[in-house]
Each structure stands twice: as C-alpha cells, then as structure tokens.
C-alpha cells in the first residue's frame, strides 16, 4: 500500500536504501542468501534456455549479470561446443568458481567481475541477460542494453530471458504468477517490472537493437532474441 501511495519501494521506505540490491550490498550475509536462492531458481531457467534455443554455431556465450553461473553452466553442460564468460559484480563472481567446478564446466568458462552499467566483456557470439532487465526501469534497462550493444559484433545476438507479459490479462495461472512477480519488482526495485513484447521492442530500439523473435518455453519465462540494427 505504501509503495503504491508514495511511488517508493519497500527498501526506500523501511531502510532508506535505493533497492533490495543496495540492502544486500550493505548486508553481505543476506546477499549471500539471495545469491544462493537465485542460483536454485536459475537451474530451471538454464535448463529451459538450453533446450529452447538453438546454440549450434555459437562459440561463446557472455552471461551478463549471471550471478554464480547456474544458468550459464546449464547451457554449457547441454552444449559441449560452447565456451562461456560469466560477468557480474566482483562480490558475486567470487562465489562462482565452486559452482562452475561442481557443474564440470570450469575449464570452459571464465568469471569476470565488473559493472554492467559501464562495460561488459567483448568477444561473445551471444549476450545473455537472464532475469536482469526486469530489475530496472526503462532508463537503466536501456543503459545496460546500450553497453551490451557496444560490446557486440555485427553478427552477435542478444537473448533476454524474462517473463513476457501478455497484452491482455487473462485468467491463466501462469499470467497470475507473472503479475505477482511484477508486484515483487515494484516493492523491491527502482522501477523494475515485467514487460510485454512491445515494451521489450521499444527498449531494444532505443539501444540500436531490433527484436527478432520471442521464443515461448514450457517454463514461465520466454526468450527475447535481438540483434544489432
């Protein structure tokens, strides 16, 4: 109720912090719990993406904001020809080496720490943003997309793995789940939300990218494929 009335998220109201992510930076133990929870959720997302998208002919996947690497590891395990670069905040990627080794892909994946609002590694054939864009408002989402666009070769592609909201709200269990997560983004982030395909198209256009297709999956997420204009 307070979030709707004030336009602020719960962390701004209760803690005087910008978002849940600022809270996790200030409270590392809570941040580690969050990172572990995201890794568990990412197992389903990674397995889904590995099956739903055709990675044949792809050499390297750069997973931007990839956490401990569970999504990327799932993709690498399913496609032995791939190599990966995991990119996230330095404190996050510090926890990635054990997971990558456990998944048996450490020899095909390097972990790089940095700030995705400033720069991301070059050399990827695929740039993956899994559950990243929904964390931010349009301004910050566009900034991340522009940073990725600068790193992309003309032949590279960008994949956004997120929930895609329907243009019309229907009484469907999966749609209800999307709405609940949309509310979660409202109370925990600065302008984060779930988006429709047309809203993704507008974001991509602002970053000199074009939406190529939206790939539905059996899971609650879809894959939004984009390429340089």
Order of alpha helices (4+ residues) and beta strands (2+ residues): alpha-alpha-alpha-alpha-beta-alpha-beta-alpha-alpha-beta-beta-alpha-beta-beta-alpha-beta-alpha-beta-beta
